[in-house]
Amino acid sequence: MITLQHRRRARRDDIVPMINVAFLMLVFFLMSAVIAPPAPVDIAVPTTTEASSSVDGVTLFVTSDGELIGANGSVVQDLNVFADGPVTVSADATFPANSFVRVVESLRLAGVAEIHLVARNQLN
Amino acid sequence: MSLQLTEVRRVRRPNLMPMIDVVFLLLIFFMLASSFERDVAIQVNTGGGNSTLSGPPRLIDIAPDNLRLNGHVVSFENMATALDEVVSNRTDAIVLRPRDGADLQRLVDVMSALGEQGFSALVLLE
């Protein structure tokens, strides 16, 4: 009787250290994570089946009027400040394509060498 | 005697229910807040660089309901074979010109289709 009870108690490990470690990791990842900022304008980007590179550099958003908006929500006045690095343009799928080309051309004229368009990858 | 010993030694085990509540709350929060849709970047080029276009013209007009290669209507499926007749290899520059009424999704569809066929140098023209 005594040996049986003893054996049952020994099987039950102390789970508190595991909980401590799990919460420590939880807090670490919570603090190190960066929450993605929401887009300043309502945009449903076009979809693609092509596997391309991931988004990097400055992201500019195109409004339905064809204006370029920065991530902070204000209209971009001077395109030349983006001439150094790559620029990623996010525009709605229903935005007129020739107006989009005009926007890309204005960026190109401002000296931006690398321009990307944001699309959503559809798994096929 | 042995019964009393076990009473004394009983380890105080924490109540796990509140912790499970909190963990599930966090789980639901992150499930709702996260997005599994993967955004990708498509390289777009326009003219005006120092590169020169050589060889026969390769201009695709993108209308909302048809495609024209150098003015002749081609179907979406036959676009690659029609292009092969005017390029020496598939890395040659191809000019895409969206017409009125074509939206960005249409342009991306054409660019993706060409990209998957290996046409890597796509130039946008207004």
gemmi code that builds the backbone of each chain (N, CA, C; Angstrom):
import gemmi

chains = {
    "A": [
        ("MET", (0.833, -1.210, 0.000), (0.000, 0.000, 0.000), (0.861, 1.251, 0.000)),
        ("ILE", (1.830, 1.245, 0.829), (2.712, 2.411, 0.935), (3.535, 2.583, -0.340)),
        ("THR", (4.076, 1.468, -0.852), (4.901, 1.558, -2.051), (4.094, 2.044, -3.250)),
        ("LEU", (2.849, 1.623, -3.296), (2.007, 2.039, -4.420), (1.792, 3.546, -4.404)),
        ("GLN", (1.471, 4.086, -3.268), (1.254, 5.538, -3.160), (2.525, 6.305, -3.474)),
        ("HIS", (3.633, 5.765, -3.035), (4.909, 6.430, -3.263), (5.214, 6.515, -4.760)),
        ("ARG", (4.938, 5.397, -5.445), (5.248, 5.364, -6.859), (4.365, 6.388, -7.617)),
        ("ARG", (3.090, 6.466, -7.218), (2.191, 7.371, -7.924), (2.635, 8.831, -7.749)),
        ("ARG", (3.126, 9.161, -6.563), (3.534, 10.525, -6.337), (4.784, 10.867, -7.130)),
        ("ALA", (5.677, 9.911, -7.305), (6.944, 10.169, -7.986), (6.708, 10.431, -9.480)),
        ("ARG", (5.646, 9.864, -10.053), (5.387, 10.042, -11.453), (4.986, 11.488, -11.781)),
        ("ARG", (4.362, 12.145, -10.800), (3.835, 13.482, -11.042), (4.978, 14.501, -10.969)),
        ("ASP", (5.474, 14.966, -12.082), (6.586, 15.930, -12.061), (6.075, 17.310, -11.717)),
        ("ASP", (6.969, 18.105, -11.221), (6.629, 19.488, -10.910), (6.596, 20.290, -12.213)),
        ("ILE", (5.456, 20.846, -12.590), (5.341, 21.547, -13.877), (5.563, 23.035, -13.745)),
        ("VAL", (5.765, 23.527, -12.522), (5.923, 24.976, -12.357), (7.158, 25.523, -13.085)),
        ("PRO", (8.319, 24.882, -13.038), (9.463, 25.406, -13.817), (9.182, 25.484, -15.307)),
        ("MET", (8.414, 24.479, -15.817), (8.092, 24.517, -17.236), (7.204, 25.725, -17.557)),
        ("ILE", (6.243, 25.983, -16.687), (5.370, 27.143, -16.885), (6.185, 28.430, -16.835)),
        ("ASN", (7.147, 28.482, -15.917), (8.007, 29.670, -15.820), (8.765, 29.907, -17.118)),
        ("VAL", (9.350, 28.850, -17.628), (10.121, 28.986, -18.866), (9.202, 29.385, -20.019)),
        ("ALA", (8.032, 28.763, -20.092), (7.099, 29.068, -21.185), (6.680, 30.526, -21.144)),
        ("PHE", (6.410, 31.039, -19.947), (6.001, 32.436, -19.855), (7.159, 33.382, -20.155)),
        ("LEU", (8.349, 32.964, -19.747), (9.528, 33.774, -20.065), (9.674, 33.907, -21.576)),
        ("MET", (9.520, 32.797, -22.298), (9.602, 32.841, -23.762), (8.464, 33.669, -24.342)),
        ("LEU", (7.276, 33.516, -23.787), (6.120, 34.293, -24.256), (6.395, 35.782, -24.131)),
        ("VAL", (6.886, 36.189, -22.956), (7.158, 37.606, -22.732), (8.270, 38.087, -23.649)),
        ("PHE", (9.292, 37.250, -23.849), (10.393, 37.633, -24.738), (9.884, 37.886, -26.154)),
        ("PHE", (9.072, 36.960, -26.687), (8.583, 37.132, -28.055), (7.582, 38.270, -28.160)),
        ("LEU", (6.809, 38.489, -27.108), (5.883, 39.626, -27.104), (6.650, 40.930, -27.219)),
        ("MET", (7.769, 41.029, -26.471), (8.510, 42.290, -26.454), (9.351, 42.474, -27.706)),
        ("SER", (9.838, 41.371, -28.283), (10.690, 41.517, -29.465), (9.884, 41.618, -30.750)),
        ("ALA", (8.587, 41.283, -30.719), (7.778, 41.320, -31.940), (7.479, 42.754, -32.326)),
        ("VAL", (7.377, 42.963, -33.614), (6.977, 44.259, -34.153), (5.603, 44.095, -34.785)),
        ("ILE", (4.663, 44.851, -34.303), (3.319, 44.765, -34.860), (3.266, 45.598, -36.132)),
        ("ALA", (2.847, 44.974, -37.242), (2.821, 45.654, -38.538), (1.826, 46.808, -38.498)),
        ("PRO", (2.259, 47.999, -38.943), (1.342, 49.136, -38.930), (0.282, 48.975, -40.008)),
        ("PRO", (-0.939, 49.362, -39.743), (-1.977, 49.248, -40.769), (-1.745, 50.255, -41.887)),
        ("ALA", (-2.205, 49.918, -43.094), (-2.053, 50.812, -44.240), (-2.888, 52.076, -44.016)),
        ("PRO", (-2.335, 53.248, -44.385), (-3.060, 54.495, -44.149), (-4.288, 54.654, -45.040)),
        ("VAL", (-4.336, 53.955, -46.148), (-5.521, 54.008, -47.000), (-6.027, 52.592, -47.229)),
        ("ASP", (-7.299, 52.490, -47.528), (-7.912, 51.183, -47.709), (-7.536, 50.636, -49.085)),
        ("ILE", (-6.681, 49.627, -49.106), (-6.159, 49.095, -50.367), (-6.324, 47.577, -50.379)),
        ("ALA", (-6.889, 47.065, -51.453), (-6.914, 45.619, -51.697), (-5.951, 45.357, -52.841)),
        ("VAL", (-4.758, 44.897, -52.509), (-3.709, 44.779, -53.514), (-4.048, 43.662, -54.502)),
        ("PRO", (-3.522, 43.748, -55.740), (-3.798, 42.694, -56.713), (-3.186, 41.368, -56.284)),
        ("THR", (-3.744, 40.298, -56.807), (-3.225, 38.976, -56.477), (-2.372, 38.463, -57.625)),
        ("THR", (-1.430, 37.597, -57.287), (-0.552, 37.016, -58.291), (-0.246, 35.581, -57.900)),
        ("THR", (0.100, 34.782, -58.891), (0.537, 33.424, -58.596), (2.045, 33.303, -58.685)),
        ("GLU", (2.677, 34.402, -59.064), (4.119, 34.396, -59.246), (4.809, 34.505, -57.898)),
        ("ALA", (5.798, 33.684, -57.685), (6.577, 33.770, -56.460), (7.664, 34.812, -56.646)),
        ("SER", (7.598, 35.876, -55.876), (8.561, 36.951, -56.025), (9.234, 37.225, -54.686)),
        ("SER", (10.081, 38.230, -54.684), (10.791, 38.566, -53.468), (9.850, 39.217, -52.468)),
        ("SER", (10.286, 39.271, -51.234), (9.446, 39.856, -50.208), (9.590, 41.381, -50.231)),
        ("VAL", (8.631, 42.048, -49.593), (8.573, 43.506, -49.617), (9.708, 44.077, -48.777)),
        ("ASP", (10.426, 45.074, -49.337), (11.438, 45.747, -48.535), (11.512, 47.216, -48.934)),
        ("GLY", (12.253, 47.963, -48.164), (12.405, 49.382, -48.440), (11.184, 50.184, -48.005)),
        ("VAL", (11.131, 51.424, -48.482), (10.035, 52.316, -48.132), (8.777, 51.881, -48.891)),
        ("THR", (7.661, 51.858, -48.202), (6.406, 51.532, -48.866), (5.572, 52.802, -49.014)),
        ("LEU", (5.151, 53.084, -50.250), (4.263, 54.208, -50.524), (2.921, 53.662, -51.004)),
        ("PHE", (1.853, 54.358, -50.628), (0.513, 53.899, -50.963), (-0.106, 54.859, -51.973)),
        ("VAL", (-0.769, 54.300, -52.977), (-1.398, 55.105, -54.016), (-2.890, 55.212, -53.698)),
        ("THR", (-3.386, 56.431, -53.590), (-4.819, 56.613, -53.364), (-5.566, 56.461, -54.684)),
        ("SER", (-6.881, 56.456, -54.601), (-7.688, 56.331, -55.822), (-7.534, 57.562, -56.709)),
        ("ASP", (-7.046, 58.693, -56.128), (-6.803, 59.891, -56.930), (-5.431, 59.879, -57.585)),
        ("GLY", (-4.628, 58.876, -57.314), (-3.296, 58.807, -57.875), (-2.242, 59.527, -57.057)),
        ("GLU", (-2.599, 59.909, -55.832), (-1.614, 60.571, -54.973), (-0.819, 59.529, -54.203)),
        ("LEU", (0.448, 59.856, -53.956), (1.298, 58.962, -53.186), (1.256, 59.370, -51.719)),
        ("ILE", (1.025, 58.379, -50.862), (0.906, 58.631, -49.435), (1.945, 57.792, -48.718)),
        ("GLY", (2.625, 58.414, -47.764), (3.620, 57.693, -46.982), (2.962, 56.845, -45.912)),
        ("ALA", (3.807, 56.084, -45.205), (3.260, 55.193, -44.180), (2.626, 55.977, -43.033)),
        ("ASN", (3.019, 57.245, -42.858), (2.447, 58.038, -41.779), (1.102, 58.650, -42.161)),
        ("GLY", (0.663, 58.469, -43.399), (-0.666, 58.935, -43.780), (-0.685, 60.289, -44.454)),
        ("SER", (0.478, 60.931, -44.624), (0.504, 62.239, -45.266), (0.946, 62.112, -46.718)),
        ("VAL", (0.485, 63.046, -47.524), (0.812, 63.029, -48.949), (2.291, 63.347, -49.133)),
        ("VAL", (2.951, 62.564, -49.972), (4.371, 62.774, -50.240), (4.532, 64.016, -51.116)),
        ("GLN", (5.317, 64.978, -50.637), (5.525, 66.208, -51.398), (6.713, 66.092, -52.343)),
        ("ASP", (7.794, 65.554, -51.800), (9.030, 65.527, -52.579), (9.468, 64.078, -52.773)),
        ("LEU", (9.412, 63.621, -54.016), (9.770, 62.230, -54.291), (11.278, 62.001, -54.228)),
        ("ASN", (12.059, 63.090, -54.307), (13.511, 62.944, -54.387), (14.119, 62.348, -53.125)),
        ("VAL", (13.394, 62.427, -51.984), (13.961, 61.897, -50.745), (14.042, 60.371, -50.784)),
        ("PHE", (13.323, 59.750, -51.733), (13.347, 58.290, -51.809), (14.362, 57.792, -52.829)),
        ("ALA", (15.143, 58.700, -53.413), (16.029, 58.331, -54.521), (17.106, 57.332, -54.103)),
        ("ASP", (17.411, 57.275, -52.798), (18.532, 56.433, -52.373), (18.200, 54.946, -52.408)),
        ("GLY", (17.059, 54.592, -51.858), (16.784, 53.163, -51.662), (15.657, 52.658, -52.527)),
        ("PRO", (15.376, 51.367, -52.397), (14.246, 50.808, -53.143), (12.912, 51.322, -52.591)),
        ("VAL", (11.960, 51.458, -53.466), (10.629, 51.917, -53.082), (9.615, 50.848, -53.484)),
        ("THR", (8.735, 50.529, -52.557), (7.667, 49.579, -52.845), (6.354, 50.344, -52.914)),
        ("VAL", (5.630, 50.156, -53.995), (4.378, 50.876, -54.207), (3.218, 49.916, -53.980)),
        ("SER", (2.269, 50.361, -53.164), (1.084, 49.558, -52.900), (-0.119, 50.279, -53.485)),
        ("ALA", (-0.818, 49.624, -54.418), (-1.968, 50.243, -55.056), (-3.106, 49.240, -55.142)),
        ("ASP", (-4.315, 49.769, -55.225), (-5.497, 48.923, -55.259), (-5.575, 48.161, -56.589)),
        ("ALA", (-6.168, 46.974, -56.550), (-6.278, 46.149, -57.764), (-7.141, 46.798, -58.824)),
        ("THR", (-8.064, 47.675, -58.409), (-8.952, 48.320, -59.379), (-8.406, 49.659, -59.859)),
        ("PHE", (-7.208, 50.028, -59.405), (-6.602, 51.283, -59.844), (-6.275, 51.182, -61.332)),
        ("PRO", (-6.554, 52.243, -62.132), (-6.259, 52.180, -63.566), (-4.771, 51.925, -63.814)),
        ("ALA", (-4.487, 50.953, -64.695), (-3.105, 50.531, -64.891), (-2.261, 51.627, -65.515)),
        ("ASN", (-2.849, 52.419, -66.443), (-2.019, 53.452, -67.062), (-1.717, 54.593, -66.088)),
        ("SER", (-2.650, 54.845, -65.139), (-2.324, 55.824, -64.090), (-1.231, 55.304, -63.175)),
        ("PHE", (-1.242, 53.990, -62.955), (-0.185, 53.396, -62.137), (1.170, 53.551, -62.808)),
        ("VAL", (1.203, 53.329, -64.119), (2.463, 53.492, -64.857), (2.950, 54.938, -64.730)),
        ("ARG", (1.995, 55.882, -64.757), (2.376, 57.291, -64.598), (3.014, 57.543, -63.223)),
        ("VAL", (2.450, 56.918, -62.192), (3.001, 57.063, -60.836), (4.410, 56.479, -60.779)),
        ("VAL", (4.583, 55.298, -61.374), (5.905, 54.656, -61.367), (6.905, 55.506, -62.133)),
        ("GLU", (6.442, 56.098, -63.240), (7.338, 56.930, -64.036), (7.772, 58.176, -63.267)),
        ("SER", (6.854, 58.751, -62.477), (7.224, 59.928, -61.687), (8.267, 59.568, -60.636)),
        ("LEU", (8.155, 58.350, -60.085), (9.175, 57.896, -59.137), (10.512, 57.707, -59.845)),
        ("ARG", (10.437, 57.132, -61.036), (11.661, 56.896, -61.804), (12.349, 58.222, -62.135)),
        ("LEU", (11.551, 59.213, -62.521), (12.119, 60.527, -62.845), (12.734, 61.180, -61.614)),
        ("ALA", (12.212, 60.841, -60.425), (12.780, 61.400, -59.198), (14.079, 60.714, -58.805)),
        ("GLY", (14.473, 59.695, -59.567), (15.766, 59.062, -59.307), (15.687, 57.744, -58.578)),
        ("VAL", (14.491, 57.207, -58.355), (14.375, 55.913, -57.689), (14.735, 54.823, -58.691)),
        ("ALA", (15.764, 54.039, -58.355), (16.254, 53.060, -59.317), (15.478, 51.757, -59.237)),
        ("GLU", (14.988, 51.417, -58.047), (14.364, 50.110, -57.864), (12.947, 50.311, -57.349)),
        ("ILE", (11.967, 49.932, -58.148), (10.570, 50.118, -57.779), (9.875, 48.763, -57.807)),
        ("HIS", (9.137, 48.480, -56.758), (8.396, 47.224, -56.685), (6.925, 47.514, -56.474)),
        ("LEU", (6.116, 46.570, -56.877), (4.678, 46.659, -56.676), (4.267, 45.546, -55.716)),
        ("VAL", (3.435, 45.909, -54.745), (2.973, 44.915, -53.775), (1.829, 44.107, -54.380)),
        ("ALA", (1.928, 42.797, -54.269), (0.829, 41.918, -54.667), (0.705, 40.827, -53.617)),
        ("ARG", (-0.462, 40.237, -53.585), (-0.676, 39.160, -52.611), (-0.490, 37.825, -53.303)),
        ("ASN", (0.337, 36.998, -52.695), (0.631, 35.709, -53.321), (-0.508, 34.743, -53.057)),
        ("GLN", (-1.089, 34.267, -54.134), (-2.136, 33.265, -54.033), (-1.510, 31.915, -54.247)),
        ("LEU", (-1.671, 31.020, -53.281), (-1.119, 29.683, -53.446), (-1.962, 28.929, -54.456)),
        ("ASN", (-1.268, 28.398, -55.463), (-2.029, 27.688, -56.491), (-1.730, 26.203, -56.446)),
    ],
    "B": [
        ("MET", (-0.151, 5.685, 10.601), (1.136, 6.383, 10.535), (1.456, 6.814, 9.105)),
        ("SER", (1.365, 5.869, 8.219), (1.701, 6.180, 6.829), (0.693, 7.152, 6.240)),
        ("LEU", (-0.563, 7.050, 6.646), (-1.604, 7.938, 6.144), (-1.313, 9.384, 6.536)),
        ("GLN", (-0.908, 9.572, 7.780), (-0.604, 10.924, 8.250), (0.582, 11.524, 7.508)),
        ("LEU", (1.530, 10.677, 7.190), (2.737, 11.141, 6.483), (2.360, 11.701, 5.099)),
        ("THR", (1.502, 11.016, 4.391), (1.122, 11.495, 3.071), (0.338, 12.806, 3.156)),
        ("GLU", (-0.450, 12.959, 4.207), (-1.196, 14.202, 4.384), (-0.258, 15.388, 4.513)),
        ("VAL", (0.795, 15.206, 5.247), (1.735, 16.299, 5.493), (2.527, 16.612, 4.230)),
        ("ARG", (2.904, 15.555, 3.506), (3.807, 15.757, 2.383), (3.110, 16.236, 1.117)),
        ("ARG", (1.792, 16.311, 1.131), (1.074, 16.629, -0.104), (1.566, 17.972, -0.675)),
        ("VAL", (2.053, 17.954, -1.859), (2.625, 19.148, -2.473), (1.501, 20.091, -2.890)),
        ("ARG", (1.689, 21.344, -2.617), (0.691, 22.336, -3.027), (0.804, 22.535, -4.528)),
        ("ARG", (-0.166, 22.105, -5.286), (-0.095, 22.248, -6.739), (-0.890, 23.467, -7.163)),
        ("PRO", (-0.332, 24.306, -8.018), (-1.055, 25.524, -8.396), (-2.301, 25.180, -9.196)),
        ("ASN", (-3.309, 26.014, -9.069), (-4.527, 25.849, -9.842), (-4.250, 26.304, -11.284)),
        ("LEU", (-4.384, 25.402, -12.210), (-3.989, 25.694, -13.593), (-5.087, 26.384, -14.394)),
        ("MET", (-6.290, 26.406, -13.901), (-7.396, 26.938, -14.701), (-7.201, 28.409, -15.110)),
        ("PRO", (-6.824, 29.332, -14.203), (-6.644, 30.726, -14.643), (-5.546, 30.869, -15.682)),
        ("MET", (-4.479, 30.075, -15.507), (-3.395, 30.177, -16.479), (-3.846, 29.705, -17.857)),
        ("ILE", (-4.589, 28.627, -17.879), (-5.111, 28.134, -19.160), (-6.032, 29.178, -19.785)),
        ("ASP", (-6.829, 29.845, -18.968), (-7.688, 30.924, -19.465), (-6.856, 31.998, -20.152)),
        ("VAL", (-5.805, 32.433, -19.464), (-4.974, 33.507, -20.012), (-4.295, 33.060, -21.299)),
        ("VAL", (-3.769, 31.861, -21.299), (-3.070, 31.363, -22.483), (-4.019, 31.269, -23.665)),
        ("PHE", (-5.216, 30.811, -23.441), (-6.181, 30.733, -24.546), (-6.591, 32.111, -25.027)),
        ("LEU", (-6.694, 33.054, -24.083), (-7.011, 34.428, -24.462), (-5.925, 34.980, -25.385)),
        ("LEU", (-4.649, 34.766, -25.008), (-3.531, 35.216, -25.835), (-3.540, 34.510, -27.181)),
        ("LEU", (-3.817, 33.220, -27.168), (-3.862, 32.449, -28.407), (-4.900, 33.021, -29.351)),
        ("ILE", (-6.094, 33.297, -28.842), (-7.168, 33.830, -29.687), (-6.799, 35.224, -30.187)),
        ("PHE", (-6.176, 36.034, -29.312), (-5.780, 37.379, -29.730), (-4.808, 37.322, -30.906)),
        ("PHE", (-3.787, 36.478, -30.792), (-2.792, 36.437, -31.863), (-3.344, 35.764, -33.119)),
        ("MET", (-4.264, 34.827, -32.954), (-4.885, 34.227, -34.134), (-5.683, 35.258, -34.914)),
        ("LEU", (-6.369, 36.145, -34.193), (-7.171, 37.160, -34.871), (-6.302, 38.286, -35.414)),
        ("ALA", (-5.205, 38.603, -34.710), (-4.398, 39.760, -35.099), (-3.419, 39.433, -36.212)),
        ("SER", (-3.069, 38.163, -36.365), (-2.035, 37.838, -37.342), (-2.635, 37.659, -38.719)),
        ("SER", (-1.769, 37.802, -39.702), (-2.203, 37.644, -41.086), (-1.288, 36.650, -41.758)),
        ("PHE", (-1.869, 35.632, -42.350), (-1.064, 34.621, -42.995), (-0.914, 34.874, -44.483)),
        ("GLU", (-1.555, 35.926, -44.972), (-1.429, 36.234, -46.391), (-0.051, 36.831, -46.637)),
        ("ARG", (0.594, 36.304, -47.634), (1.974, 36.723, -47.875), (1.991, 37.782, -48.968)),
        ("ASP", (2.504, 38.948, -48.631), (2.653, 39.995, -49.634), (3.993, 39.827, -50.332)),
        ("VAL", (3.985, 39.933, -51.638), (5.224, 39.823, -52.398), (5.422, 41.113, -53.186)),
        ("ALA", (6.650, 41.318, -53.620), (6.982, 42.517, -54.384), (7.307, 42.124, -55.818)),
        ("ILE", (6.657, 42.774, -56.760), (6.916, 42.549, -58.182), (7.731, 43.722, -58.701)),
        ("GLN", (8.846, 43.415, -59.312), (9.682, 44.491, -59.857), (9.002, 45.138, -61.054)),
        ("VAL", (8.938, 46.457, -61.063), (8.376, 47.160, -62.211), (9.438, 48.072, -62.798)),
        ("ASN", (9.553, 48.042, -64.114), (10.515, 48.887, -64.823), (9.752, 49.783, -65.782)),
        ("THR", (10.233, 50.990, -65.920), (9.689, 51.861, -66.960), (10.833, 52.249, -67.887)),
        ("GLY", (10.456, 52.824, -69.004), (11.478, 53.271, -69.930), (12.213, 54.493, -69.378)),
        ("GLY", (13.096, 55.015, -70.183), (13.794, 56.227, -69.771), (15.166, 55.962, -69.196)),
        ("GLY", (15.559, 54.711, -69.098), (16.899, 54.391, -68.638), (17.886, 54.500, -69.762)),
        ("ASN", (19.048, 53.954, -69.544), (20.072, 54.014, -70.581), (20.003, 52.818, -71.524)),
        ("SER", (19.153, 51.842, -71.183), (19.084, 50.641, -72.014), (18.435, 50.977, -73.343)),
        ("THR", (18.856, 50.274, -74.368), (18.285, 50.497, -75.700), (17.532, 49.253, -76.118)),
        ("LEU", (16.466, 49.479, -76.860), (15.654, 48.376, -77.352), (16.176, 47.981, -78.716)),
        ("SER", (16.554, 46.721, -78.857), (17.062, 46.259, -80.140), (16.162, 45.159, -80.674)),
        ("GLY", (16.248, 44.946, -81.970), (15.443, 43.916, -82.580), (14.069, 44.431, -82.974)),
        ("PRO", (13.191, 43.527, -83.388), (11.855, 43.940, -83.805), (11.054, 44.485, -82.623)),
        ("PRO", (10.051, 45.305, -82.911), (9.255, 45.856, -81.811), (8.487, 44.760, -81.085)),
        ("ARG", (8.415, 44.905, -79.776), (7.676, 43.948, -78.962), (6.804, 44.742, -78.007)),
        ("LEU", (5.675, 45.166, -78.509), (4.781, 46.015, -77.722), (3.476, 45.277, -77.491)),
        ("ILE", (3.129, 45.104, -76.235), (1.854, 44.459, -75.908), (0.921, 45.529, -75.361)),
        ("ASP", (-0.190, 45.757, -76.059), (-1.232, 46.651, -75.564), (-2.190, 45.833, -74.711)),
        ("ILE", (-2.385, 46.294, -73.487), (-3.250, 45.558, -72.564), (-4.566, 46.298, -72.435)),
        ("ALA", (-5.589, 45.773, -73.087), (-6.937, 46.311, -72.948), (-7.674, 45.456, -71.925)),
        ("PRO", (-8.806, 45.944, -71.402), (-9.515, 45.151, -70.395), (-9.929, 43.772, -70.889)),
        ("ASP", (-10.249, 43.653, -72.190), (-10.779, 42.372, -72.665), (-9.930, 41.714, -73.749)),
        ("ASN", (-8.849, 42.348, -74.198), (-7.978, 41.640, -75.146), (-6.546, 42.138, -75.020)),
        ("LEU", (-5.668, 41.406, -75.683), (-4.247, 41.770, -75.716), (-3.842, 41.935, -77.170)),
        ("ARG", (-3.014, 42.930, -77.428), (-2.526, 43.121, -78.795), (-1.003, 43.125, -78.762)),
        ("LEU", (-0.423, 42.211, -79.550), (1.026, 42.196, -79.708), (1.336, 42.884, -81.020)),
        ("ASN", (2.002, 44.014, -80.942), (2.313, 44.854, -82.103), (1.056, 45.136, -82.938)),
        ("GLY", (-0.072, 45.314, -82.268), (-1.297, 45.671, -82.963), (-2.189, 44.508, -83.326)),
        ("HIS", (-1.656, 43.278, -83.253), (-2.475, 42.113, -83.609), (-2.988, 41.462, -82.331)),
        ("VAL", (-4.273, 41.146, -82.340), (-4.883, 40.546, -81.158), (-4.307, 39.152, -80.929)),
        ("VAL", (-3.844, 38.910, -79.703), (-3.409, 37.558, -79.324), (-4.197, 37.155, -78.085)),
        ("SER", (-4.395, 35.861, -77.950), (-5.099, 35.392, -76.764), (-4.106, 35.313, -75.611)),
        ("PHE", (-4.684, 35.293, -74.409), (-3.847, 35.242, -73.204), (-2.968, 33.987, -73.206)),
        ("GLU", (-3.510, 32.889, -73.726), (-2.789, 31.610, -73.686), (-1.692, 31.568, -74.746)),
        ("ASN", (-1.951, 32.184, -75.903), (-0.986, 32.106, -77.004), (0.040, 33.235, -76.970)),
        ("MET", (0.005, 34.040, -75.922), (0.879, 35.202, -75.844), (2.354, 34.798, -75.900)),
        ("ALA", (2.709, 33.722, -75.161), (4.115, 33.327, -75.090), (4.626, 32.845, -76.451)),
        ("THR", (3.822, 32.030, -77.138), (4.273, 31.518, -78.442), (4.343, 32.639, -79.473)),
        ("ALA", (3.392, 33.594, -79.384), (3.445, 34.720, -80.310), (4.662, 35.588, -80.034)),
        ("LEU", (5.023, 35.711, -78.760), (6.187, 36.532, -78.407), (7.488, 35.870, -78.851)),
        ("ASP", (7.518, 34.543, -78.820), (8.743, 33.844, -79.188), (9.173, 34.151, -80.621)),
        ("GLU", (8.196, 34.551, -81.463), (8.537, 34.858, -82.852), (9.219, 36.213, -82.989)),
        ("VAL", (9.086, 37.082, -81.988), (9.685, 38.410, -82.111), (10.838, 38.634, -81.136)),
        ("VAL", (11.139, 37.652, -80.300), (12.304, 37.811, -79.421), (13.364, 36.788, -79.814)),
        ("SER", (14.619, 37.150, -79.626), (15.672, 36.179, -79.889), (15.855, 35.270, -78.674)),
        ("ASN", (15.717, 35.808, -77.491), (15.571, 34.949, -76.312), (14.660, 35.663, -75.315)),
        ("ARG", (14.209, 34.914, -74.343), (13.123, 35.403, -73.498), (13.541, 36.457, -72.483)),
        ("THR", (14.848, 36.785, -72.472), (15.267, 37.857, -71.583), (15.274, 39.211, -72.282)),
        ("ASP", (14.847, 39.220, -73.562), (14.759, 40.493, -74.282), (13.641, 41.352, -73.689)),
        ("ALA", (13.827, 42.665, -73.810), (12.847, 43.590, -73.235), (11.521, 43.509, -73.994)),
        ("ILE", (10.433, 43.504, -73.249), (9.088, 43.508, -73.818), (8.355, 44.693, -73.218)),
        ("VAL", (7.752, 45.498, -74.090), (7.087, 46.717, -73.626), (5.607, 46.414, -73.393)),
        ("LEU", (5.138, 46.760, -72.228), (3.724, 46.592, -71.898), (3.086, 47.965, -71.799)),
        ("ARG", (1.965, 48.135, -72.513), (1.286, 49.430, -72.462), (-0.179, 49.218, -72.086)),
        ("PRO", (-0.539, 49.529, -70.848), (-1.940, 49.388, -70.465), (-2.803, 50.460, -71.131)),
        ("ARG", (-3.943, 50.029, -71.670), (-4.855, 50.966, -72.309), (-5.921, 51.410, -71.312)),
        ("ASP", (-6.719, 52.378, -71.736), (-7.786, 52.879, -70.867), (-8.727, 51.741, -70.476)),
        ("GLY", (-9.068, 51.701, -69.229), (-10.025, 50.707, -68.751), (-9.369, 49.489, -68.130)),
        ("ALA", (-8.096, 49.246, -68.455), (-7.402, 48.108, -67.836), (-6.997, 48.494, -66.420)),
        ("ASP", (-7.350, 47.656, -65.472), (-6.972, 47.982, -64.096), (-5.669, 47.265, -63.727)),
        ("LEU", (-5.225, 47.553, -62.512), (-3.915, 47.063, -62.087), (-3.884, 45.543, -61.999)),
        ("GLN", (-5.032, 44.946, -61.618), (-5.084, 43.485, -61.539), (-4.816, 42.855, -62.909)),
        ("ARG", (-5.365, 43.481, -63.936), (-5.164, 42.996, -65.310), (-3.673, 43.054, -65.695)),
        ("LEU", (-3.042, 44.184, -65.358), (-1.613, 44.341, -65.643), (-0.782, 43.298, -64.902)),
        ("VAL", (-1.122, 43.079, -63.620), (-0.382, 42.105, -62.825), (-0.593, 40.695, -63.362)),
        ("ASP", (-1.809, 40.406, -63.822), (-2.072, 39.090, -64.415), (-1.166, 38.842, -65.617)),
        ("VAL", (-1.072, 39.858, -66.495), (-0.237, 39.709, -67.697), (1.236, 39.595, -67.299)),
        ("MET", (1.664, 40.442, -66.349), (3.068, 40.401, -65.928), (3.408, 39.061, -65.285)),
        ("SER", (2.492, 38.524, -64.464), (2.740, 37.224, -63.829), (2.808, 36.114, -64.858)),
        ("ALA", (1.867, 36.163, -65.833), (1.853, 35.117, -66.860), (3.141, 35.149, -67.666)),
        ("LEU", (3.604, 36.346, -68.027), (4.846, 36.466, -68.791), (6.041, 36.056, -67.932)),
        ("GLY", (6.016, 36.455, -66.672), (7.116, 36.110, -65.781), (7.260, 34.616, -65.591)),
        ("GLU", (6.119, 33.928, -65.485), (6.176, 32.478, -65.315), (6.689, 31.787, -66.571)),
        ("GLN", (6.523, 32.428, -67.737), (7.031, 31.859, -68.982), (8.499, 32.211, -69.206)),
        ("GLY", (9.091, 32.983, -68.325), (10.511, 33.286, -68.419), (10.834, 34.615, -69.062)),
        ("PHE", (9.794, 35.385, -69.416), (10.055, 36.730, -69.962), (10.351, 37.658, -68.780)),
        ("SER", (11.618, 37.940, -68.584), (12.008, 38.597, -67.337), (12.139, 40.106, -67.483)),
        ("ALA", (12.345, 40.620, -68.682), (12.566, 42.061, -68.853), (11.284, 42.710, -69.365)),
        ("LEU", (10.398, 43.057, -68.431), (9.142, 43.704, -68.794), (9.253, 45.199, -68.506)),
        ("VAL", (8.961, 45.997, -69.508), (9.061, 47.449, -69.383), (7.660, 48.032, -69.520)),
        ("LEU", (7.295, 48.889, -68.575), (5.973, 49.507, -68.631), (6.061, 50.826, -69.372)),
        ("LEU", (5.062, 51.085, -70.190), (4.995, 52.324, -70.952), (3.586, 52.864, -70.825)),
        ("GLU", (3.517, 54.194, -70.684), (2.188, 54.766, -70.510), (1.498, 54.909, -71.855)),
    ],
}
model = gemmi.Model(1)
for chain_id, residues in chains.items():
    chain = gemmi.Chain(chain_id)
    for i, (resn, *xyz) in enumerate(residues, 1):
        res = gemmi.Residue()
        res.name, res.seqid = resn, gemmi.SeqId(i, " ")
        for name, pos in zip(("N", "CA", "C"), xyz):
            atom = gemmi.Atom()
            atom.name, atom.element = name, gemmi.Element(name[0])
            atom.pos, atom.b_iso = gemmi.Position(*pos), 0.0
            res.add_atom(atom)
        chain.add_residue(res)
    model.add_chain(chain)
structure = gemmi.Structure()
structure.add_model(model)
structure.setup_entities()
